[in-house]
C-alpha cells in the first residue's frame, strides 16, 4: 500500500527488453533523493503510480521488471524519463494522502493544464467505466500523486474531472511536465470500490470490479 505522497522524483535511465516483443522490460531507475538504505530486493516501490518490485540494487539506483501486461495498461514506463517515486507504506507512517494500492485502473487524457492564479488547473478526461468512482472532493491518483477532485462531469467521451494543483505539488512531482493531449495513469479511490460492491450486493446485483 501507498499514500500517493511522492517522496522523490527519479529517472528511468535504461529500458532493457526481457525477451521478444511480447515480453516485458527491465528498468534501471536513478532514485534521486529517494532513500534506498532501508530498501531490499523484493520491496515495492510505486513508479508513476504503478507498484513494482525491486529486483536489483546499486548505488542510488534500483531495477524493476515490468510485464507486457503492465506496459500495455500504463504510460511512462516504457522509455527513459522522470518518474514519481514512493516507497511502500509502513503501518507507523502518516497517511498524508489516501490509501493507494499502486494498481493503475485506467488511462486518462489531459484536457487542460494551465495556471490559475498562483495554482494550476489540471483537467482530465477519464474512461466512462471509471467515472462512477469519481466524486466532488473525492480522492484520485494521477501518475502516483494523491489529489482531490474539484469538479466532475459526465461527457460524451467519458467523464471529465478537474484538480487544483498547489505550487508545491507542481514543483516536486512530474505533473509539471503535463500538457493537453498527454496521457496519465489513474487509480480510483479504494473505498469507492467497496462502497459500490456493498451496494450492489445488497441489491442482489453481480458487479465485476475493475
VOGU-741294 format. One line per 2 residues: number of its first residue (from 1); their letters; for each residue x, y, z of N, C-alpha, C, O. Coordinates in steps of 0.001 Angstrom, whole numbers. Example, Ala and Ser with C-alpha at 12.3 -4.5 7.8 and 13.67 -1.06 7.14 Angstrom:
# residues 2
1) AS) 13190/-5690/7800/12300/-4500/7800/13200/-3300/7800/14236/-3319/8465 ~ 12850/-2250/7080/13670/-1060/7140/12900/30/7870/13409/1138/8039
END
This chain:
# residues 210
1) XX) 839/-1199/0/0/0/0/878/1254/0/2027/1239/441 ~ 284/2348/-517/994/3612/-601/43/4723/-141/-1109/4467/211
3) XX) 550/5962/-153/-280/7096/262/-530/8087/-866/-1402/8947/-746 ~ 218/7981/-1960/87/8957/-3028/839/10244/-2745/639/11239/-3442
5) XX) 1705/10245/-1729/2564/11393/-1450/3936/11079/-2039/4662/10238/-1508 ~ 4287/11741/-3115/5535/11452/-3823/6728/11798/-2937/6838/12913/-2429
7) XX) 7619/10823/-2762/8786/11023/-1908/9956/11631/-2668/10782/12335/-2087 ~ 10025/11361/-3962/11129/11882/-4768/10792/11720/-6238/9970/10885/-6613
9) XX) 11431/12520/-7053/11358/12344/-8497/12658/11697/-8951/13740/12260/-8783 ~ 12536/10508/-9527/13702/9813/-10055/13700/9861/-11566/12992/10656/-12184
11) XX) 14510/8990/-12149/14586/8968/-13612/14819/7552/-14103/15701/6853/-13604 ~ 14028/7127/-15082/14318/5870/-15774/15516/6122/-16671/15441/6899/-17622
13) XX) 16634/5450/-16355/17851/5654/-17131/17948/4706/-18321/18340/5107/-19417 ~ 17587/3441/-18092/17678/2463/-19174/16433/1584/-19198/15819/1317/-18165
15) XX) 16079/1144/-20394/14958/229/-20616/15502/-936/-21428/15882/-768/-22587 ~ 15541/-2134/-20813/16142/-3299/-21459/15093/-4377/-21671/14460/-4806/-20705
17) XX) 14884/-4834/-22918/13900/-5899/-23182/14259/-7174/-22423/15433/-7525/-22303 ~ 13240/-7862/-21915/13451/-9120/-21206/13358/-10321/-22139/13648/-11444/-21726
19) XX) 12965/-10106/-23365/12828/-11209/-24318/12348/-10677/-25645/12841/-9655/-26122 ~ 11390/-11359/-26250/10854/-10916/-27534/9872/-9758/-27345/9710/-9237/-26242
21) XX) 9228/-9373/-28431/8338/-8218/-28390/7158/-8403/-27451/6560/-7425/-27002 ~ 6815/-9668/-27148/5688/-9937/-26262/6085/-9958/-24788/5231/-10076/-23910
23) XX) 7376/-9843/-24527/7871/-9869/-23151/7915/-8449/-22583/7645/-7477/-23289 ~ 8253/-8348/-21323/8333/-7051/-20680/9717/-6448/-20781/10507/-6809/-21654
25) XX) 10000/-5526/-19880/11287/-4834/-19887/11825/-4731/-18467/11077/-4839/-17495 ~ 13118/-4525/-18364/13739/-4203/-17080/14124/-2735/-17098/14777/-2261/-18028
27) XX) 13715/-2027/-16067/14038/-606/-15934/15126/-418/-14898/15071/-1013/-13822 ~ 16101/391/-15209/17062/844/-14200/16734/2292/-13887/16709/3146/-14774
29) XX) 16484/2555/-12617/15962/3855/-12197/16929/4527/-11229/17306/3955/-10205 ~ 17318/5735/-11567/18092/6568/-10641/17114/7137/-9626/16159/7824/-9989
31) XX) 17357/6849/-8355/16376/7133/-7306/16304/8593/-6905/15394/8977/-6170 ~ 17235/9423/-7364/17211/10826/-6962/17363/10962/-5459/18308/10430/-4878
33) XX) 16436/11672/-4826/16514/11880/-3374/15787/10796/-2576/15665/10911/-1356 ~ 15307/9753/-3241/14644/8670/-2516/15684/7864/-1746/16647/7373/-2337
35) XX) 15502/7723/-440/16429/6990/416/16268/5493/193/15202/4932/446 ~ 17331/4847/-282/17284/3407/-547/17968/2581/536/18108/1368/384
37) XX) 18401/3223/1640/19166/2498/2650/18348/1411/3333/18914/432/3820 ~ 17015/1565/3379/16174/559/4027/15430/-301/3009/14518/-1042/3374
39) XX) 15808/-207/1746/15163/-978/688/15957/-2248/417/17184/-2216/323 ~ 15253/-3361/294/15894/-4634/-44/15208/-5212/-1286/14113/-4795/-1664
41) XX) 15880/-6177/-1901/15296/-6835/-3061/13976/-7503/-2649/13913/-8196/-1634 ~ 12940/-7288/-3438/11609/-7792/-3114/10679/-6727/-2581/9470/-6946/-2510
43) XX) 11222/-5560/-2199/10377/-4472/-1719/9591/-3852/-2872/9951/-3996/-4040 ~ 8512/-3160/-2516/7664/-2499/-3509/7936/-998/-3533/8071/-354/-2493
45) XX) 8013/-464/-4743/8133/977/-4949/7156/1366/-6049/7105/720/-7095 ~ 6378/2421/-5813/5448/2906/-6826/6193/3834/-7780/6874/4769/-7359
47) XX) 6045/3551/-9082/6688/4344/-10124/5590/4906/-11018/4911/4152/-11716 ~ 5410/6228/-11001/4312/6866/-11731/2959/6252/-11350/2040/6189/-12167
49) XX) 2855/5803/-10097/1603/5258/-9607/1439/3767/-9767/431/3210/-9331 ~ 2414/3093/-10389/2338/1645/-10597/3276/935/-9634/4472/1224/-9599
51) XX) 2741/13/-8859/3530/-731/-7879/4443/-1719/-8588/3979/-2551/-9369 ~ 5739/-1629/-8317/6734/-2507/-8927/7632/-3106/-7846/7785/-2536/-6766
53) XX) 8222/-4261/-8152/9064/-4979/-7204/10530/-4762/-7535/10947/-4935/-8680 ~ 11306/-4386/-6536/12746/-4181/-6713/13428/-5532/-6938/13288/-6445/-6124
55) XX) 14164/-5655/-8041/14855/-6913/-8354/16367/-6777/-8277/17075/-7783/-8300 ~ 16876/-5553/-8187/18317/-5329/-8059/18540/-3942/-7487/17730/-3036/-7683
57) XX) 19658/-3788/-6773/20014/-2513/-6156/21463/-2172/-6473/22339/-3035/-6428 ~ 21703/-914/-6790/23046/-383/-6951/23118/931/-6196/22124/1346/-5600
59) XX) 24256/1593/-6203/24387/2861/-5507/23432/3889/-6112/23619/4342/-7241 ~ 22403/4246/-5338/21483/5267/-5790/20580/4853/-6937/19907/5696/-7530
61) XX) 20556/3555/-7259/19737/3057/-8359/19062/1754/-7960/19528/1052/-7062 ~ 17969/1439/-8628/17326/145/-8439/16722/-305/-9757/16444/510/-10636
63) XX) 16521/-1621/-9888/15937/-2199/-11090/14581/-2803/-10773/14361/-3324/-9679 ~ 13677/-2730/-11735/12387/-3414/-11643/12084/-4059/-12988/12512/-3571/-14034
65) XX) 11346/-5150/-12950/10876/-5791/-14172/9410/-5426/-14381/8597/-5540/-13463 ~ 9081/-4989/-15589/7720/-4567/-15918/7176/-5519/-16970/7744/-5640/-18055
67) XX) 6080/-6195/-16654/5498/-7152/-17588/4877/-6445/-18783/4604/-5246/-18734 ~ 4657/-7196/-19852/3985/-6644/-21024/2577/-6173/-20668/2112/-5160/-21191
69) XX) 1898/-6902/-19782/559/-6505/-19333/594/-5129/-18690/-261/-4288/-18969 ~ 1588/-4893/-17822/1710/-3596/-17158/2054/-2494/-18155/1538/-1381/-18055
71) XX) 2914/-2797/-19102/3272/-1808/-20116/2058/-1407/-20946/1899/-242/-21310 ~ 1198/-2392/-21241/17/-2119/-22063/-1034/-1292/-21335/-1869/-649/-21971
73) XX) -999/-1305/-20002/-2048/-641/-19223/-1565/603/-18484/-2301/1167/-17674 ~ -333/1035/-18758/212/2225/-18110/899/3106/-19144/1080/2717/-20297
75) XX) 1274/4298/-18706/2116/5178/-19515/3311/5598/-18672/3246/5634/-17443 ~ 4411/5919/-19364/5579/6446/-18677/6554/5419/-18169/7515/5769/-17484
77) XX) 6331/4139/-18488/7235/3094/-18014/7970/2393/-19158/8620/1371/-18942 ~ 7871/2924/-20344/8448/2253/-21500/9611/3000/-22138/10119/2579/-23177
79) XX) 10040/4107/-21528/11140/4876/-22101/11804/5708/-21003/11199/5945/-19957 ~ 13049/6155/-21234/13719/6993/-20234/12949/8273/-19969/12317/8830/-20867
81) XX) 13007/8730/-18739/12325/9967/-18372/12131/10067/-16869/12391/9113/-16137 ~ 11674/11222/-16414/11464/11465/-14998/10202/10756/-14516/9209/10677/-15239
83) XX) 10251/10240/-13285/9129/9485/-12732/8939/9821/-11258/9901/10090/-10539 ~ 7674/9801/-10818/7359/9956/-9401/7635/8648/-8670/7299/7571/-9161
85) XX) 8248/8749/-7498/8613/7556/-6724/8044/7637/-5308/8018/8702/-4690 ~ 7588/6487/-4811/7142/6379/-3416/7374/4968/-2929/6967/4006/-3581
87) XX) 8029/4835/-1779/8207/3513/-1166/6908/3070/-512/6052/3895/-190 ~ 6766/1772/-318/5548/1225/277/5333/1775/1685/6281/2062/2416
89) XX) 4068/1909/2038/3657/2450/3332/3994/1480/4461/3779/274/4341 ~ 4526/2024/5565/4693/1255/6790/3526/1560/7721/2955/2649/7663
91) XX) 3171/615/8573/2000/801/9434/2141/1995/10367/1135/2550/10809 ~ 3369/2399/10675/3571/3517/11591/3662/4855/10861/3810/5894/11505
93) XX) 3576/4850/9531/3709/6093/8763/2449/6939/8844/1354/6430/9084 ~ 2626/8255/8636/1480/9142/8492/816/8897/7150/1492/8678/6145
95) XX) -500/8934/7135/-1251/8769/5895/-1563/10164/5360/-2660/10689/5549 ~ -564/10758/4680/-705/12137/4238/-1640/12303/3061/-2228/13370/2887
97) XX) -1791/11259/2239/-2686/11338/1084/-3937/10529/1354/-4782/10936/2151 ~ -4067/9366/684/-5133/8422/981/-4624/7026/660/-3545/6880/85
99) XX) -5377/6003/1020/-4929/4634/792/-4859/4349/-704/-5856/4462/-1417 ~ -3674/3981/-1164/-3402/3770/-2583/-2804/2382/-2763/-1881/2005/-2042
101) XX) -3324/1623/-3721/-2837/254/-3921/-1665/171/-4887/-907/-799/-4860 ~ -1507/1182/-5741/-454/1114/-6745/-849/299/-7961/10/-110/-8742
103) XX) -2159/55/-8130/-2674/-673/-9283/-3403/312/-10196/-4448/848/-9828 ~ -2858/546/-11371/-3437/1510/-12304/-4744/956/-12858/-4782/-149/-13399
105) XX) -5818/1738/-12718/-7142/1298/-13164/-7437/1665/-14611/-8273/1033/-15255 ~ -6765/2666/-15114/-7011/3094/-16487/-6174/4311/-16815/-5472/4855/-15963
107) XX) -6262/4727/-18069/-5510/5890/-18534/-6458/7051/-18784/-7558/6870/-19307 ~ -6022/8239/-18407/-6788/9443/-18672/-6065/10323/-19670/-4865/10165/-19899
109) XX) -6798/11251/-20264/-6240/12199/-21223/-6320/13608/-20651/-7388/14061/-20240 ~ -5189/14293/-20629/-5168/15665/-20129/-5878/16571/-21130/-5497/16637/-22299
111) XX) -6896/17259/-20669/-7652/18202/-21492/-7100/19616/-21339/-7072/20397/-22290 ~ -6661/19925/-20118/-6153/21275/-19848/-5165/21223/-18699/-5395/20527/-17710
113) XX) -4070/21951/-18821/-3129/22146/-17717/-2603/23563/-17851/-1784/23847/-18725 ~ -3072/24452/-16987/-2757/25863/-17145/-2783/26570/-15799/-3496/26148/-14888
115) XX) -2000/27655/-15665/-2008/28426/-14418/-3365/29073/-14172/-4015/29565/-15094 ~ -3774/29061/-12910/-4969/29778/-12470/-4582/30453/-11159/-4513/29807/-10113
117) XX) -4331/31760/-11225/-3811/32434/-10047/-2435/31900/-9709/-1568/31808/-10578 ~ -2231/31547/-8445/-940/31004/-8031/-865/29488/-8224/194/28891/-8028
119) XX) -1978/28865/-8607/-2034/27421/-8759/-2163/27032/-10233/-2051/27876/-11121 ~ -2397/25748/-10474/-2646/25243/-11819/-3938/24428/-11819/-4231/23706/-10866
121) XX) -4702/24555/-12899/-5853/23680/-13087/-5439/22517/-13979/-4893/22709/-15066 ~ -5709/21312/-13498/-5477/20104/-14286/-6832/19472/-14555/-7531/19068/-13627
123) XX) -7203/19386/-15834/-8480/18786/-16222/-8186/17531/-17028/-7413/17560/-17986 ~ -8807/16435/-16631/-8531/15126/-17225/-9826/14469/-17660/-10835/14543/-16958
125) XX) -9797/13823/-18823/-10930/13017/-19270/-10621/11558/-18949/-9636/11000/-19435 ~ -11464/10951/-18132/-11294/9565/-17721/-12219/8661/-18531/-13232/9126/-19052
127) XX) -11888/7385/-18645/-12797/6451/-19325/-14144/6398/-18613/-14226/6603/-17402 ~ -15191/6124/-19372/-16535/6106/-18817/-16652/5146/-17625/-17346/5445/-16653
129) XX) -15977/3997/-17701/-16115/2994/-16642/-15496/3446/-15322/-15806/2878/-14275 ~ -14628/4457/-15352/-14056/4983/-14105/-14874/6148/-13550/-14719/6516/-12385
131) XX) -15749/6733/-14386/-16476/7922/-13987/-17326/7739/-12755/-17479/8672/-11967 ~ -17886/6555/-12570/-18784/6346/-11425/-18042/6349/-10092/-18664/6428/-9033
133) XX) -16716/6263/-10143/-15930/6272/-8911/-15398/7663/-8567/-14771/7839/-7522 ~ -15636/8644/-9423/-15119/9988/-9210/-16209/10875/-8632/-17335/10891/-9129
135) XX) -15872/11612/-7582/-16871/12449/-6913/-16234/13747/-6431/-15040/13795/-6134 ~ -17040/14787/-6359/-16585/16083/-5856/-15975/15920/-4468/-16592/15348/-3569
137) XX) -14770/16426/-4308/-13983/16350/-3064/-13525/14924/-2747/-13014/14662/-1659 ~ -13707/14010/-3689/-13177/12666/-3511/-11707/12615/-3886/-11124/13616/-4302
139) XX) -11113/11440/-3735/-9689/11260/-4000/-9463/10501/-5301/-10258/9645/-5687 ~ -8361/10834/-5968/-7942/10128/-7170/-6423/10203/-7236/-5820/11143/-6719
141) XX) -5813/9222/-7865/-4361/9208/-8032/-4037/9449/-9498/-4543/8752/-10377 ~ -3189/10440/-9755/-2734/10747/-11109/-1219/10615/-11144/-509/11372/-10483
143) XX) -727/9653/-11917/721/9405/-12006/1366/9262/-10626/2480/9727/-10384 ~ 633/8606/-9736/1183/8331/-8413/963/9408/-7379/1428/9271/-6248
145) XX) 264/10480/-7731/51/11602/-6817/-1386/11597/-6319/-2323/11595/-7117 ~ -1560/11594/-5007/-2896/11673/-4403/-3433/13085/-4539/-2804/14045/-4092
147) XX) -4613/13207/-5165/-5189/14517/-5442/-6668/14542/-5100/-7310/13496/-5007 ~ -7209/15747/-4911/-8617/15936/-4579/-9371/16455/-5793/-8949/17416/-6436
149) XX) -10490/15808/-6100/-11307/16200/-7245/-12075/17473/-6907/-12779/17536/-5900 ~ -11932/18491/-7762/-12632/19762/-7548/-13966/19829/-8267/-14896/20489/-7802
151) XX) -14062/19152/-9395/-15327/19105/-10123/-15329/17859/-10979/-14275/17332/-11337 ~ -16523/17393/-11305/-16652/16197/-12134/-17916/16312/-12970/-18959/16745/-12480
153) XX) -17814/15920/-14235/-18983/15980/-15115/-18887/14879/-16154/-17809/14577/-16666 ~ -20038/14281/-16458/-20091/13255/-17489/-20189/13927/-18860/-20956/14870/-19056
155) XX) -19399/13420/-19796/-19398/13943/-21160/-19548/12771/-22118/-19481/11611/-21713 ~ -19750/13086/-23387/-19981/12032/-24373/-18809/11063/-24457/-18999/9869/-24693
157) XX) -17586/11585/-24261/-16393/10742/-24405/-16008/10015/-23130/-15070/9219/-23135 ~ -16720/10276/-22029/-16358/9627/-20773/-16746/10480/-19591/-17922/10791/-19404
159) XX) -15764/10864/-18787/-16006/11676/-17593/-14841/12637/-17425/-13686/12212/-17411 ~ -15127/13915/-17300/-14081/14903/-17090/-14075/15350/-15634/-15126/15591/-15041
161) XX) -12884/15457/-15071/-12767/15977/-13722/-11599/16954/-13663/-10649/16855/-14440 ~ -11684/17893/-12737/-10643/18907/-12604/-10015/18842/-11220/-10640/18417/-10248
163) XX) -8782/19267/-11161/-7993/19262/-9937/-7262/20594/-9836/-6785/21121/-10841 ~ -7173/21134/-8636/-6377/22332/-8394/-5034/21907/-7808/-4976/21305/-6736
165) XX) -3962/22224/-8518/-2624/21851/-8064/-1941/23056/-7422/-1767/24091/-8065 ~ -1562/22920/-6171/-842/23988/-5497/593/24031/-6023/1075/23031/-6554
167) XX) 1288/25167/-5889/2645/25286/-6421/3596/24195/-5932/4440/23726/-6696 ~ 3470/23786/-4672/4375/22761/-4138/4236/21458/-4906/5237/20836/-5260
169) XX) 3000/21039/-5168/2779/19786/-5893/3351/19858/-7300/3957/18899/-7778 ~ 3162/20984/-7956/3702/21161/-9306/5228/21106/-9282/5854/20566/-10194
171) XX) 5813/21667/-8235/7275/21762/-8153/7945/20425/-7878/9013/20152/-8425 ~ 7335/19575/-7032/8039/18386/-6546/7576/17087/-7189/7954/16010/-6728
173) XX) 6769/17159/-8242/6321/15951/-8944/6525/16139/-10445/6889/17221/-10906 ~ 6285/15075/-11191/6404/15157/-12652/5152/15750/-13295/5085/15860/-14519
175) XX) 4165/16133/-12493/2954/16719/-13062/3255/18027/-13786/2469/18457/-14631 ~ 4374/18660/-13469/4717/19920/-14141/5085/19709/-15602/5242/20683/-16338
177) XX) 5227/18465/-16039/5553/18174/-17434/4315/17930/-18292/4423/17735/-19503 ~ 3138/17940/-17663/1920/17622/-18397/1506/18760/-19330/1824/19926/-19099
179) XX) 801/18393/-20372/205/19356/-21293/-1002/18692/-21930/-1158/17473/-21863 ~ -1854/19496/-22548/-3051/18958/-23197/-2656/17881/-24201/-1745/18063/-25009
181) XX) -3366/16754/-24131/-3085/15633/-25012/-2250/14544/-24380/-2195/13431/-24902 ~ -1588/14842/-23248/-786/13829/-22559/-1690/12785/-21927/-2836/13070/-21579
183) XX) -1172/11585/-21782/-1910/10520/-21107/-1332/10321/-19714/-135/10509/-19497 ~ -2189/9938/-18769/-1772/9779/-17379/-2340/8487/-16798/-3387/7998/-17225
185) XX) -1624/7949/-15817/-2090/6783/-15085/-3088/7216/-14015/-2842/8173/-13280 ~ -4209/6511/-13930/-5243/6827/-12947/-5506/5635/-12036/-5564/4492/-12487
187) XX) -5661/5918/-10768/-6156/4914/-9809/-7294/5533/-9028/-7146/6607/-8444 ~ -8427/4859/-9017/-9591/5382/-8304/-9482/5087/-6817/-8643/4295/-6386
189) XX) -10331/5728/-6049/-10335/5570/-4595/-10706/4140/-4214/-11724/3608/-4658 ~ -9870/3537/-3394/-10086/2156/-2960/-11421/1995/-2237/-12120/999/-2428
191) XX) -11770/2969/-1415/-13019/2879/-655/-14219/2888/-1585/-15214/2215/-1314 ~ -14144/3646/-2690/-15252/3705/-3640/-15557/2337/-4232/-16713/2025/-4516
193) XX) -14532/1524/-4419/-14732/165/-4936/-15623/-641/-3994/-16575/-1295/-4417 ~ -15285/-575/-2700/-16013/-1381/-1729/-17432/-864/-1507/-18358/-1643/-1280
195) XX) -17591/454/-1576/-18934/1012/-1443/-19817/493/-2568/-20953/83/-2325 ~ -19303/508/-3805/-20102/12/-4924/-20414/-1474/-4751/-21532/-1915/-5017
197) XX) -19427/-2235/-4308/-19632/-3674/-4136/-20685/-3948/-3073/-21541/-4814/-3260 ~ -20634/-3226/-1969/-21606/-3443/-904/-23017/-3057/-1345/-23987/-3751/-1040
199) XX) -23116/-1950/-2058/-24425/-1514/-2526/-25010/-2483/-3543/-26198/-2800/-3494 ~ -24184/-2947/-4453/-24678/-3868/-5479/-25044/-5214/-4870/-26016/-5842/-5289
201) XX) -24259/-5666/-3869/-24554/-6946/-3218/-25866/-6882/-2453/-26625/-7850/-2429 ~ -26134/-5731/-1823/-27374/-5592/-1049/-28594/-5565/-1960/-29710/-5855/-1527
203) XX) -28372/-5213/-3233/-29467/-5176/-4190/-29541/-6434/-5041/-30343/-6528/-5970 ~ -28690/-7399/-4708/-28707/-8671/-5411/-28104/-8633/-6788/-28380/-9501/-7616
205) XX) -27253/-7600/-7052/-26624/-7471/-8356/-25236/-8096/-8340/-24608/-8211/-7288 ~ -24769/-8494/-9503/-23421/-9007/-9656/-22611/-7980/-10418/-22944/-7646/-11555
207) XX) -21526/-7462/-9791/-20715/-6422/-10406/-19275/-6896/-10523/-18697/-7400/-9560 ~ -18707/-6733/-11692/-17295/-7051/-11906/-16498/-5790/-11691/-16579/-4865/-12498
209) XX) -15718/-5729/-10605/-14934/-4530/-10307/-13718/-4484/-11203/-13262/-5499/-11729 ~ -13201/-3269/-11363/-12045/-3068/-12232/-10814/-3742/-11635/-9733/-3685/-12223
END
